[in-house]
Amino acid sequence: VNAITILLHQHEALAFWDYAAAAPYVKIDMNPYTEGEHRDIVYKDAIFISTHKFIGGVGTPGLLVAKKVLFDKNLSPTIPGGGTIFFVTDRDHRYLSSLEEREEGGTPDIIGAIRSGLVFQLKNSVGDQVISEMEEYFTKTAIQRFSQNPNIHMLGPLDNVDRVSIISILISHHSGLFLHYNFVSALLNDLFGIQSRGGCACAGPYGQTILGINHELAKKYEEEMNERDESEVIRPGFVRLSFNYFISHKEFEYVLDAIDFVADKGWLFLKDYTFDDLTTEWFHVKNKKNENRRWIGSVKYNTGVAVWNRDRPTASEEMFDTYLEEAIELAEKLEDSSTIASRESILSENAEELRWFAYPNESWWKNISVEGTSEDILQRMLNFGCPFVPKHYSPDNNEKIIVPTFNNNEEVCLPCMQVREPNTQNIPVNPLELPDDGEEEICIPCITNPESFKEPRKNTATYKKIKNKSSTSAKMRNKRSKTKDGLSFERKKLSRTLFKLSRDAIQEFGMIKEGDRVLLGISGGKDSLTMLHILIQLKRTLNFELGAVTVDPQTVSFDPSPLIPYLESLGIPYFYESQNLIERAEEYNPSSICAWCSRMKRGILCQTARREGYNKLALAQHLDDLAESFLMYLFHNGKLDTMRANSLLSEGDLSIIRPFIYVREEHTKRYAKLNNLPIISENCPACFSAPKERKRMKALLAAQENIFPNLFNRIRAAIKPLMHGKMDTKIVFDRLMENEDFLSEEFFNQMNNLDYDNEENTEHVQGTIVSSGQESENGFLSINSKLAVILGSFVMASVGVLVAKNLAE
């Protein structure tokens, strides 16, 4: 530090030092005393301190310590405000002359400042020398221990350097990729109760340097994450561990044992974990409810004092051996079972090319050998196609950049990129099972299990260049905005589109008829407010009454009350129902807060509609919502279903309608923006694990729509029968069996010769199975031809099985 400070001053530069991470553990001296000719320029000009990183520093403010000469009192304070003014008149003002006061606008953090003094007092009481000796021992021991495990890759120079006791690591996996840093942090927490930090560094360029990421590759990551929110999970990073001076030796050894275990056996737990694409949080598949989460709403003042659940599980050092033994037992059970997780990629093609971590369903993929040294493994990973590997540092701290190449001392199987083992078993090789022309030699794993063959990932040099469409679209938007009537034209065109789509859906499904009383549920979001204005337009052509209702769950972060004057200005009858749903949720403790709250809101909406005499309750779900629901029913319930366009409740007095079933979400988003609708942002305190499953379905569909632009039109055609009502395949089957012509030879010939992509050719199939337009007893209307063909094929397959069984008997 002193040498660099002197060098800066010799070249008339200022020496500003960031002590954010080091301040709690090292000596800080603004004016150190040194011998020699440069002792007058060894001073620091300014230092920055993050006091909250000190022991006991929670809630303390950051500190700036700077030479007074750097401040020009003729200039205004950096942040003028209350507390910086000495005197003010009706024509001018004067700032305080005290630098500390003039540079701290607003009410000072008095309690935080006092606490800052206490944490410095604690550090000084322990002593810089004691802290340095303890942490030097911890650091050297940890580096020596981790160096013996080739799966642990420590970042940055390791030996003969002054450093604080923070070690950053990556853990490699035999898939040829790394274990995600947040998975490693989650596993350390779940198995051992150890808190670590996963992610990128505040000093981004330095983090990229030690990770081996050059500028070109860093820009690809930036562009991909900027273009797609769900690509956040590919952000490069690492796990950071701190060995503070106040931990015991037993606790220190426990942490080292846990890291060793995760590096060796952690991958076995991968299939039992999943991750949130946007927050990048990893969690066990059975730990989605967050039962131990503490809510501010859990604090009650009914008795005049603050009351809350103070139970917190704690463990003594005697439990460390028990936790390690339990982890080993769990790993042994998992090792006996090679069940593959069902998580598949929903990332874009570009994100997949940049992915550096293993998916849960790749836990058993063995694409590289993990034998040898850390450098050997990193070399194989890069050869396999991992987008980057960290720089490797020799004992003398000379950095080495690993480039794609093969070790001349090893034979490498090119198809699978594994170190080739000699074919000592004399296993015959079938040329048909080999890639390309079958002349390439192949290793034992590929011979014995050809189905597991996986082509190596493309190296970073062959990545497709990511297309940044934002610049082009921005130019088009700017060009349109320069035209005075541009936005007005777009607003009218979009309004006509929404009007037509809604009108078509209302007419097709008979949602609104003359004289109906329609109550619209308004959440304050873009969809419901857009529907409000479209229904107002529809009232001009269709005679019905329109009202609106909002359910206020009484959460601090969601206040829909501004909708009251807005609806009043539109002249629409408005009902504002306020109930404390979150507090009631705590009483019932449902498995899913969101699902429970949604049902409660639906009940309140129906109750309000009946009370006020409305016979139709309109909800603003759009085509995107229906498509997402369809996938959620399919993935999680194993059934074909989605939201209904028009459904009569069992009481027979109220129907729920969805006029936006043909409208895309991008339409409502644009309409709300063009018309400056008063959107009410909702931030539910119960939605800890946002974006939840619906967001995942949205990301999946977005990725597919990028490949198949007409995706939603096809989904709309496919799920249209589901919009009508529930279909009972047993009833369909019974009706088919009652049809004498169904099993005729002519019918089978027609079915086999049909072009299923041509709806005209399959109209008679629709008529054969169900009469077009006829309402059935189980509540569904006409089935479209493609679904009819699918049902018909299903029935024919079932009949074929029965016939074959009878013949066999």
Buried (B, 14 or more C-beta within 10 A) or exposed (E): BBEEBBEBBEEEEEBBBBBBBBBBBBEBEEEBEEEEEBEEBBBBBBBBBBBBBBBBBEEBBEBEBBEEEEBEEEEEBEEBEEBBBEEEEEEEEEBBEEBEBBBBBEEEBEEBBEBBEEBBEBBEEEEEEEBBEBBBBBBBBBBEBBBEBBBBBBBBBBEEEEBBBBBBBBBBBBBBBBBBBBBBBBBBBBBBBBEBBBBBBEEEEEBBBBBBBEEEBBEBBEBBBEBBEBBBBBBBBBBBBBBBBEBEEEBBEBBBBBBBBBBBBBBBBBBBBBBBBBBBBBBEEEBBBEEEEEBEBEEEEEEEEEEEEEEEEEEEEEEBEEBBEEBEEBBEEBEEEEEEBEBEBBBBEBBBBBBBBBBBBBBBBBBBBBEBEBBBBBBBBBBBBBBBBBBBBEEEEEEEEBEBEBBEEBBBBBBBBBBBEEBEEEEEBEEEBBBEEEEEBBBBBBBEEBEEBBEBBEBBEEBEEBEEEEEEEEEEEEEEEEEEEEEEEBBEEBBEBBBEBBBEBBEBBEBBEEEBBBBBBBBBBBBBBBBBBBBBBBEEEBEBBBBBBBBBBBBEEBBBEEBEEBBEEEEBBBBBBEBEBBBBBBEEEBEBBBEBBEEBBBEBBBEBBBEEEBBBBBBBBBBBBBBBBBBBBBEEEEEBBBBBBBBBEEEEEBBBBBBBBBBBBEBBBBBBEBEEBEBBEBEBBBBBBEBBBBBBBBBBBBBEBEEEEEBBEEBBBBBBBBBBBEBEEEBBBEBBEEEEEBBEEEBEEBBEEBEBEEBEBBEBBBEBBBEBEEEBEEBBBBBBBBBBBBBBEEBBEEBEEEEEEEEEE
